[in-house]
Amino acid sequence: MNVLLTIITRTTLLVAFIMVMIAGVVTITPKYSQWRGLERQRQEMLRRIDYKQNEIKVLKEKQQRFKADPEFVEFVARQNRRARPGELVFVFESDTVGQ
């Protein structure tokens, strides 16, 4: 009788342990998938932050050039078809549409 009780107790504990393990796996799997998705979003956001920080750096460099380099200011003004008072600007555009 004592041996039978030991076998039943061990079997019950083994089944309970297996059920707890299965419940853990079933509970953790969706959370792991959610975590992976959030990690991908995080990496994408970090990539965007790096891109924007680089854009800000380039704009600050241009801003400094506008403050310190009059030739650069004139170059940008000419690109935007600006002229000094009294100047006449001729704009020649290439005809690549018809070719």
RANORTA-V371258 format. One record per backbone hydrogen bond with DSSP energy under -0.5 kcal/mol. NH is the residue of the N-H (numbers start at 0). CO is the residue of the C=O. If there is no record, write none. Layout:
{{NH | CO} {NH | CO}}
This chain:
{{4 | 0} {5 | 1} {6 | 2} {7 | 3} {8 | 4} {9 | 5} {10 | 6} {11 | 7} {12 | 8} {13 | 9} {14 | 10} {15 | 11} {16 | 12} {17 | 13} {18 | 14} {19 | 15} {20 | 16} {21 | 17} {22 | 18} {23 | 19} {24 | 20} {25 | 21} {26 | 22} {27 | 23} {28 | 24} {29 | 25} {30 | 26} {31 | 27} {32 | 28} {33 | 29} {34 | 30} {35 | 31} {36 | 32} {37 | 33} {38 | 34} {39 | 35} {40 | 36} {41 | 37} {42 | 38} {43 | 39} {44 | 40} {45 | 41} {46 | 42} {47 | 43} {48 | 44} {49 | 45} {50 | 46} {51 | 47} {52 | 48} {53 | 49} {54 | 50} {55 | 51} {56 | 52} {57 | 53} {58 | 54} {59 | 55} {60 | 56} {61 | 57} {62 | 58} {63 | 59} {64 | 60} {65 | 61} {66 | 62} {67 | 63} {68 | 64} {69 | 67} {72 | 68} {73 | 69} {74 | 70} {75 | 71} {76 | 72} {77 | 73} {78 | 74} {79 | 75} {80 | 77} {81 | 76} {86 | 83} {91 | 89} {92 | 90} {95 | 93}}
